[in-house]
Amino acid sequence: MSIEGAITENDIANYLANTPGFFERHAELLASIQLTSPHGQRAVSLQERQMEMLREKIKGLEHRIIEMIRHGNENMAIADRLHRYTRAIMLVRYAGNMPDVLLSTLRHEFLIPQATLRLWGMDEAYDDLTYTQGVSDDTKALVGSLALPYCGLNSGFEAVGWLEDAGTVQSVALIPLRSGLADEPFGLLVLGSPDPTRYTADMGTDFLVRIGEVAGAGLSRLLPMN
């Protein structure tokens, strides 16, 4: 109880919460209680107010379900694209064609404006490929330091210069290529976009990691045979 014995709203609320049979004994009160509707200033009954609250809760749940369905459909679409990308790589018969097939499929399936790659330490049979040329030691060292793909603004990376229209690139993703998860990288996959928000430092990289793992597995066929 409050000071000087006055009954407060908290006292009443606590009493009702701890006396579940009160409204069973005084059912007539339920019909007479009037509350303000959230949709205007009109007074409504307790039952009507409860119905409004229930409708709002159902509406919120419906929105959540719609969002879950939308995200599920988006994830399914991405999984389908990743499947087609992986399948295209697996169907390549001549290893020397792997880079071109990989890049064209990547651009098509994931709507990537520009993409290219470079490889080093490949079998001498592939020395004439464009993709095995012109990689500096600095870039190799940069790639070796990447545990995860780099995503962010184009900061003048040498690798961006490998892209067909490098001058338009605002954001990039640099994905190291490995034959195994713990192996040293033997290449770099470069994705570029004129949109500065396409690849950002705070974006998730799980999907890009998968892209790189599949690419690395396919391109490992160009490595020298042990």
C-alpha positions as CSV (number, residue, x, y, z in Angstrom):
1,M,0.0,0.0,0.0
2,S,1.1,3.6,-0.6
3,I,1.6,6.4,1.9
4,E,-1.3,7.2,4.3
5,G,-3.2,4.2,3.1
6,A,-4.2,5.6,-0.4
7,I,-4.8,2.9,-3.0
8,T,-2.7,3.4,-6.1
9,E,-3.1,2.1,-9.7
10,N,-0.3,-0.3,-9.0
11,D,-2.1,-1.7,-5.9
12,I,-5.2,-2.3,-8.1
13,A,-3.1,-3.9,-10.9
14,N,-1.4,-6.2,-8.4
15,Y,-4.6,-7.2,-6.8
16,L,-6.3,-8.1,-10.1
17,A,-3.2,-9.9,-11.3
18,N,-3.2,-12.0,-8.1
19,T,-6.9,-12.5,-7.9
20,P,-7.7,-14.4,-11.2
21,G,-11.3,-15.1,-10.1
22,F,-12.3,-11.4,-9.6
23,F,-13.8,-10.9,-13.1
24,E,-15.6,-14.3,-12.9
25,R,-17.4,-13.1,-9.8
26,H,-17.9,-9.6,-11.3
27,A,-18.5,-10.4,-15.0
28,E,-20.7,-7.4,-15.4
29,L,-17.7,-5.1,-15.0
30,L,-16.1,-6.4,-18.3
31,A,-19.0,-5.2,-20.3
32,S,-19.0,-1.8,-18.6
33,I,-15.3,-1.0,-18.9
34,Q,-14.5,1.6,-21.5
35,L,-11.1,2.3,-23.0
36,T,-9.8,4.8,-25.6
37,S,-9.3,3.3,-29.0
38,P,-5.8,3.7,-30.5
39,H,-7.5,4.6,-33.8
40,G,-9.1,7.8,-32.6
41,Q,-10.4,9.2,-29.4
42,R,-13.7,7.2,-29.3
43,A,-14.3,4.9,-26.3
44,V,-14.5,1.2,-26.8
45,S,-15.3,-1.8,-24.6
46,L,-12.6,-3.9,-23.1
47,Q,-13.5,-6.8,-25.4
48,E,-13.3,-4.5,-28.5
49,R,-10.0,-3.2,-27.3
50,Q,-8.7,-6.7,-26.9
51,M,-9.8,-7.5,-30.4
52,E,-8.0,-4.5,-31.8
53,M,-4.8,-5.6,-29.9
54,L,-5.2,-9.1,-31.3
55,R,-5.7,-7.8,-34.8
56,E,-2.5,-5.6,-34.5
57,K,-0.6,-8.6,-33.2
58,I,-1.8,-10.8,-36.1
59,K,-0.9,-8.1,-38.6
60,G,2.6,-7.9,-37.2
61,L,2.9,-11.7,-37.4
62,E,1.7,-11.6,-41.0
63,H,4.4,-9.0,-41.9
64,R,7.0,-11.2,-40.3
65,I,5.8,-14.3,-42.2
66,I,5.9,-12.3,-45.5
67,E,9.4,-11.2,-44.8
68,M,10.5,-14.7,-44.0
69,I,8.9,-16.0,-47.2
70,R,10.6,-13.2,-49.2
71,H,14.0,-14.0,-47.6
72,G,13.4,-17.7,-48.2
73,N,12.7,-17.0,-51.9
74,E,15.8,-14.8,-52.2
75,N,18.0,-17.5,-50.6
76,M,16.6,-20.1,-52.9
77,A,17.3,-18.0,-55.9
78,I,20.9,-17.5,-54.8
79,A,21.3,-21.2,-54.1
80,D,20.0,-21.9,-57.7
81,R,22.5,-19.5,-59.2
82,L,25.4,-21.0,-57.1
83,H,24.3,-24.4,-58.3
84,R,24.4,-23.4,-62.0
85,Y,27.8,-21.7,-61.4
86,T,29.2,-24.8,-59.8
87,R,27.8,-27.1,-62.5
88,A,29.3,-25.0,-65.3
89,I,32.7,-25.2,-63.7
90,M,32.4,-29.0,-63.3
91,L,31.5,-29.4,-66.9
92,V,34.7,-27.8,-68.3
93,R,36.7,-30.4,-70.1
94,Y,39.9,-28.5,-71.0
95,A,41.4,-26.8,-67.9
96,G,42.7,-23.9,-70.0
97,N,39.1,-22.9,-70.7
98,M,38.3,-22.8,-67.0
99,P,39.0,-19.0,-66.4
100,D,36.8,-17.9,-69.2
101,V,33.9,-20.2,-68.3
102,L,34.1,-19.3,-64.7
103,L,34.1,-15.5,-65.3
104,S,31.3,-15.5,-67.9
105,T,29.1,-17.7,-65.7
106,L,29.8,-15.5,-62.7
107,R,28.9,-12.3,-64.6
108,H,25.7,-13.8,-66.0
109,E,24.4,-15.6,-62.9
110,F,25.1,-12.9,-60.3
111,L,24.8,-9.8,-62.5
112,I,28.3,-8.7,-61.8
113,P,29.3,-5.7,-64.0
114,Q,33.0,-6.6,-64.2
115,A,35.0,-9.6,-63.1
116,T,38.4,-11.0,-63.8
117,L,41.2,-13.0,-62.2
118,R,44.9,-13.7,-62.1
119,L,46.8,-16.9,-61.3
120,W,50.4,-17.6,-60.4
121,G,52.4,-20.8,-60.0
122,M,50.4,-22.6,-62.7
123,D,51.6,-25.4,-64.9
124,E,53.9,-24.1,-67.7
125,A,51.3,-25.4,-70.2
126,Y,49.2,-22.3,-69.3
127,D,52.0,-19.7,-69.4
128,D,50.4,-18.1,-72.5
129,L,47.1,-17.4,-70.8
130,T,46.2,-13.8,-70.1
131,Y,45.2,-14.8,-66.6
132,T,48.7,-16.0,-65.7
133,Q,50.4,-12.7,-66.6
134,G,51.4,-9.5,-64.8
135,V,50.9,-10.1,-61.1
136,S,53.4,-8.1,-58.9
137,D,54.9,-9.5,-55.7
138,D,53.1,-6.7,-53.8
139,T,49.7,-8.0,-55.0
140,K,50.7,-11.6,-54.2
141,A,51.6,-10.5,-50.7
142,L,48.3,-8.7,-50.3
143,V,46.4,-11.7,-51.4
144,G,48.4,-13.9,-49.0
145,S,47.3,-11.6,-46.1
146,L,43.6,-12.0,-46.8
147,A,41.9,-14.6,-44.6
148,L,38.5,-13.4,-46.0
149,P,37.5,-11.5,-49.1
150,Y,38.1,-7.8,-49.1
151,C,35.1,-5.6,-49.8
152,G,35.1,-1.9,-50.0
153,L,35.8,1.2,-52.1
154,N,38.3,1.1,-54.9
155,S,41.5,2.4,-53.3
156,G,43.7,2.2,-56.3
157,F,44.5,-1.6,-56.1
158,E,46.7,-2.9,-58.9
159,A,44.2,-5.7,-59.3
160,V,41.4,-3.3,-60.3
161,G,43.6,-2.4,-63.3
162,W,43.0,-5.9,-64.6
163,L,39.3,-5.2,-65.2
164,E,38.1,-4.2,-68.7
165,D,36.8,-0.8,-67.7
166,A,38.8,-0.1,-64.5
167,G,38.1,3.7,-64.6
168,T,34.4,3.2,-63.8
169,V,35.0,0.9,-60.8
170,Q,33.9,2.5,-57.5
171,S,33.7,-0.6,-55.2
172,V,35.5,-4.0,-55.4
173,A,35.6,-7.4,-53.9
174,L,38.9,-9.2,-53.8
175,I,38.6,-12.9,-53.3
176,P,41.7,-15.1,-52.7
177,L,41.8,-18.4,-54.6
178,R,43.1,-21.5,-52.9
179,S,42.9,-25.2,-53.7
180,G,42.3,-26.0,-50.0
181,L,41.1,-24.0,-47.1
182,A,44.5,-24.0,-45.4
183,D,46.6,-23.7,-48.6
184,E,48.5,-20.6,-49.7
185,P,46.6,-18.7,-52.4
186,F,47.5,-19.2,-56.0
187,G,45.2,-16.5,-57.5
188,L,42.8,-13.6,-57.0
189,L,39.3,-13.2,-58.2
190,V,38.3,-9.5,-58.7
191,L,34.7,-8.2,-58.8
192,G,34.1,-4.6,-59.7
193,S,31.1,-2.3,-59.8
194,P,30.4,1.3,-60.6
195,D,28.1,1.4,-57.6
196,P,30.1,2.5,-54.5
197,T,27.6,0.6,-52.3
198,R,27.7,-2.8,-54.1
199,Y,30.7,-4.0,-52.1
200,T,31.1,-2.4,-48.7
201,A,33.4,-3.1,-45.7
202,D,30.4,-4.0,-43.5
203,M,28.8,-6.5,-45.8
204,G,28.7,-10.2,-45.1
205,T,31.3,-12.3,-46.9
206,D,30.0,-15.8,-46.5
207,F,28.6,-15.9,-50.0
208,L,31.8,-14.5,-51.5
209,V,33.7,-17.1,-49.6
210,R,31.6,-19.9,-51.3
211,I,32.2,-18.3,-54.7
212,G,35.9,-18.3,-54.0
213,E,36.0,-21.8,-52.8
214,V,34.3,-23.2,-55.9
215,A,36.5,-21.0,-58.1
216,G,39.6,-22.2,-56.3
217,A,38.6,-25.8,-56.6
218,G,38.0,-25.5,-60.3
219,L,41.1,-23.5,-61.1
220,S,43.3,-25.8,-59.1
221,R,43.3,-28.1,-62.3
222,L,45.7,-25.6,-63.8
223,L,48.3,-26.2,-61.0
224,P,51.3,-28.4,-61.7
225,M,50.8,-32.1,-61.1
226,N,52.8,-33.3,-58.1
